[in-house]
């Protein structure tokens, strides 16, 4: 694990795909410990986090395969939905993509399951699943390079102005085959 003193940290490599985590995801510089708040929704920070820059590598996937995203922890009481999006990259390369040019389509969302405030939210599932989230690559996805945008929205302070806390993270994927594989690609994003 890279320990740079921040709340957002990466493991050095993903155990399944062997691509260094520093090359898999869209990094922030400097690494930030804060969330994206509603008063900055009109800025590029909401896309792949604050000052996010494209990852240099792509995780290979096939249609119908699952991608497992890991957080090293999640603060108690920070409940809310988990949402995933995909955007195609021009020229089958996301390593230099301008994130403001990406056109994302939602591929997965889970929100409030049940219960009175604060309720049972998707993030509770993430925590009980070893701080991980599994999303399925759409079976109809065309071959090419994509940015997967994974976002947790923490609503514990949402009653206040600018109280919602968004934690968007992005990772590059490449899809070249049409057959389904039974394995899971793993992407590890650290948060503490």
C-alpha positions in Angstrom: 0.0 0.0 0.0 1.3 3.5 -0.9 1.1 5.6 2.3 1.3 9.2 1.2 -0.5 10.5 4.4 -3.8 11.0 2.5 -7.2 9.6 3.0 -7.3 8.4 -0.7 -4.5 5.8 -1.2 -3.8 3.1 -3.6 -2.3 -0.4 -3.3 0.8 -0.8 -5.4 -0.9 -3.4 -7.7 -4.1 -5.2 -8.2 -3.7 -8.9 -7.3 -5.5 -10.1 -10.4 -4.7 -7.9 -13.3 -1.1 -7.0 -12.1 -1.3 -3.5 -13.4 0.2 -1.1 -10.9 -2.6 0.8 -9.2 -0.8 4.1 -9.9 -1.4 3.4 -13.6 -5.0 2.0 -13.4 -6.9 5.0 -12.1 -7.3 8.7 -12.6 -5.1 10.2 -10.0 -5.4 13.5 -8.2 -2.6 15.9 -7.7 -2.1 16.7 -4.9 -3.9 13.6 -3.4 -6.9 15.0 -1.6 -8.5 14.0 1.6 -11.7 15.9 0.8 -15.0 15.2 -1.0 -16.5 17.1 -3.9 -19.4 19.2 -2.7 -22.5 20.6 -4.5 -21.0 24.1 -4.8 -18.4 22.6 -7.2 -20.7 20.4 -9.3 -20.2 22.8 -12.2 -16.5 22.2 -12.2 -14.5 19.3 -13.7 -13.8 18.1 -10.1 -17.1 16.2 -10.1 -16.0 14.0 -13.0 -13.1 12.0 -11.6 -12.4 13.8 -8.4 -10.4 17.0 -7.7 -7.8 17.7 -10.3 -8.1 14.1 -11.6 -5.7 13.1 -14.4 -6.2 10.0 -16.6 -4.6 6.7 -15.7 -1.8 5.5 -18.1 -3.0 1.9 -18.4 -6.3 0.1 -19.1 -7.7 -2.9 -17.2 -8.8 -5.5 -19.8 -12.4 -6.7 -19.5 -15.0 -8.6 -21.6 -18.7 -8.0 -21.9 -20.7 -9.4 -19.0 -17.6 -9.6 -16.7 -17.6 -8.1 -13.3 -15.2 -5.4 -12.0 -14.7 -5.3 -8.3 -13.7 -1.9 -6.8 -12.2 -1.7 -3.3 -12.0 1.0 -0.6 -9.8 0.3 2.4 -12.5 1.6 4.8 -15.6 3.8 4.9 -16.5 6.1 7.7 -19.4 4.9 9.9 -22.6 6.9 9.3 -21.6 8.2 5.9 -24.6 6.5 4.2 -25.7 7.0 0.6 -26.0 5.6 -2.9 -23.3 4.0 -5.1 -23.5 4.8 -8.8 -21.4 3.6 -11.7 -21.0 5.1 -15.2 -19.1 4.3 -18.4 -17.8 6.7 -21.1 -16.1 5.7 -24.4 -12.7 7.2 -25.2 -11.8 8.5 -28.6 -9.2 6.5 -30.6 -9.5 3.6 -28.1 -7.2 5.3 -25.6 -8.2 6.8 -22.3 -4.6 7.6 -21.1 -4.7 11.1 -22.4 -8.5 11.8 -22.4 -9.9 15.2 -21.5 -12.4 14.2 -18.8 -14.6 17.2 -19.7 -15.2 15.7 -23.1 -16.4 12.3 -21.8 -20.1 11.4 -22.2 -21.0 9.1 -19.4 -23.9 6.7 -19.3 -25.1 5.2 -16.0 -24.7 1.4 -15.9 -25.5 0.7 -12.2 -27.0 2.5 -9.3 -28.2 1.4 -5.8 -29.7 3.8 -3.3 -31.9 3.5 -0.3 -33.0 -0.1 0.4 -35.3 0.6 3.3 -35.8 2.0 6.8 -36.2 5.3 8.6 -33.4 7.8 8.7 -30.6 7.1 8.2 -31.9 3.9 6.6 -30.1 1.1 4.9 -28.2 2.4 1.9 -26.0 0.9 -0.8 -22.9 2.0 0.9 -23.9 -0.3 3.8 -23.7 -3.2 1.2 -20.2 -1.9 0.2 -19.0 -1.9 3.8 -20.4 -5.4 4.5 -18.8 -6.7 1.3 -15.2 -6.1 2.5 -15.5 -2.4 1.5 -15.9 -3.4 -2.1 -18.4 -2.9 -4.9 -19.0 -5.2 -7.9 -20.3 -3.7 -11.1 -21.0 -5.7 -14.3 -19.6 -4.6 -17.7 -22.7 -4.3 -19.9 -23.1 -7.4 -22.1 -23.8 -5.3 -25.2 -20.7 -3.1 -24.7 -18.8 -2.6 -28.0 -15.0 -3.1 -28.2 -13.0 -0.1 -27.2 -11.5 1.9 -24.4 -13.7 3.3 -21.6 -13.5 5.3 -18.4 -15.5 3.6 -15.5 -16.7 6.3 -13.1 -17.5 4.9 -9.7 -19.1 7.3 -7.2 -20.2 7.1 -3.6 -22.5 9.9 -2.5 -22.5 10.4 1.3 -25.7 12.0 2.5 -25.1 12.1 6.3 -24.8 16.0 6.2 -27.1 16.6 3.2 -29.6 18.6 5.1 -27.1 21.4 5.3 -26.1 23.7 2.4 -23.4 21.9 0.4 -23.8 19.0 2.8 -23.8 16.1 0.3 -20.3 14.6 -0.2 -19.4 13.0 -3.5 -16.5 10.7 -3.9 -16.1 10.0 -7.6 -13.2 7.9 -8.8 -12.3 6.8 -12.4 -10.5 3.8 -13.9 -9.6 3.0 -17.5 -11.0 -0.2 -19.0 -10.4 -1.8 -22.4 -12.9 -4.2 -23.9 -11.8 -6.2 -26.9 -13.6 -9.6 -26.7 -17.3 -10.6 -26.9 -17.2 -13.8 -24.9 -17.9 -13.8 -21.2 -15.2 -14.8 -18.7 -15.9 -16.0 -15.2 -13.1 -14.1 -13.5 -13.4 -10.7 -11.9 -11.1 -7.7 -12.5 -10.2 -6.0 -9.3 -9.4 -2.3 -8.8 -8.3 -1.2 -5.5 -8.9 2.4 -4.3 -8.0 3.2 -0.7 -9.9 5.6 1.5 -9.5 6.1 5.3 
